Amino acid sequence: MEWVFDGGRPCLDLVNTLRDRYQPEGVELLTSPEALAEWLSLAGLTKGPVPVTQEDLETAKWLREAVNRLVTTPPAPPDVELVNKAVEEPLPNARLRLSDGELRKAAPTPRNPVAAAFALIATDVIELATSPVDVRVCAADDCGLRFADASPRRTRQWCSMSRCGNRAKARAHYARLSQGRSR
């Protein structure tokens, strides 16, 4: 899979697992429980791939769409309820561990790592939805990724300068060059 983690927040990275939202169907990247396990691991929400069920996959997709609606449209009670239900999974508290005279953070493994990952995503969207950070849709015509715009003036246009921003600037540059030659 070609996972992209340009949303700036785990909840937006989950939203971006449905690509090309500007098209009627979009492109689904969470095509199987194994794909979700890979995404959760690469997103840093689980310690390596974990067993994921078909039900977990459906829950992830429902959560993803609720998050998308919460950050791009006026909030609806069913989406708020779904996020609140996801956050009910108790997350194990971090512990201190003394190792070779140094303090280290030890995070116990949750009983259900997938549900714990969903709780982290739900917590993240709660923080995002109640913060002054704006959620934007990439301005590139062929992208549609969501990203958190925490820039000082809230004027960021692209999900990533290295992807969409550079392409847009290159297109504008070549357009100016071709206009200069055609005169």
Beta strands, then each sheet from edge to edge (+ up, - down):
strand 1: 18-19
strand 2: 27-28
strand 3: 95-99
strand 4: 102-106
strand 5: 134-137
strand 6: 146-149
sheet 1: 1+ 2-
sheet 2: 3+ 4-
sheet 3: 5+ 6-
end
